Amino acid sequence: MMLHETEAQATPGIRLFIGTSNPTAVGGMGQGIFTAQFHNGQLTEPVLAQGAPSPSFLAWNPGAAALFAVEGGDGSNSEAASYVLHTAGHSMHHIARADGGGPGGCHICVSADGRGVFVANYNGGSVASFAADAQGGLKQASFIQFPKDGPGPVADRQEKSHAHSARVSPDGNYVFVNDLGLDRIHVFGLDRSTSKLVPHHPDHWASAPGAGPRHLVFHPNGKWIYSINELSSTIDHLQWDTAHGVLTTKSSARTLPAGVDTSKARACEMVFSHDAKFLYACTRVDERFTVFTVDAATGSLTPIQYLANPGKESRHIALDPSGKWFLSANQFSGDVSVFPVDTATGKLGERSSFIKLSGPSCLLFA
């Protein structure tokens, strides 16, 4: 049973937004955007804050107190949508909606200044950028359709471009688009005044053939970038040259133990500990979380723990603001699970609590 809004308001804690997606294992579309309160390792029952068609990924603009979502099913064009929260924080109303230009929208991000919003379309093999105003309004600024340039080594997944995420560089001057289908990270310049994507040379970084770059995270030093590869279940450590806008490969690490077959596993997501000493990753099908230490001098990754995920299809992971709790959105088993974190060692404890929710796909504390 879900809490009534008045009950959720009375519960202390930190607000968690939960995006939902089509839970393929059980059928149906994600119902919308949910909120829950998180307190001392426990989540309240989720509240449906806004009905929407599969808002699979979320982003927050603190300057405008606006929530952005990429929405839409696999067969229709994605939409970038923005919402403002009501005073209570457990309901919201729609501000704007803009056509994402291609089907299968799977990722959305907002620039640090709140003026740019970026959507990656997996099925469409494309990326769109939008200019956002101070109230959360959206106006399309760019649309880039990537060439097929295929097929890649993994024929059933790399028959064409599959853009899986779009992220703004730490300095705000570039946009990286991870392309699972083309085994590359596209690199664009960003015109901050218009939010337009502009050509850049070199225009991409290439992964190992068949790796399938999915998502990336930035180290706080602004020079190291980590890209997780879905198809090879590896993480590439990249050096970012801010002066020339060039990515180079430094090292690579597996998300699975040596000897474990990666051919059917699908690496998915990463998150840093708050002190950036540890990097957490999840791998689906194999259903495992991996904890890495991050070498402070070189940035190289060393696995220190593999923990079985009791849920199925960890689509997204997050740490709470205290850094003491690790959360996983398990899309196919329909739950959000919570695990304690030993902040000294970085290691995870066994699952301590969970809530049920159909098709959770994104976790956002805001």
Summary of the structure (lengths in Angstrom):
residues: 366
radius of gyration: 19.0
end to end distance: 24.1
largest distance: 54.1
contacts: 1387
relative contact order: 0.13
helix: 2%
strand: 53%
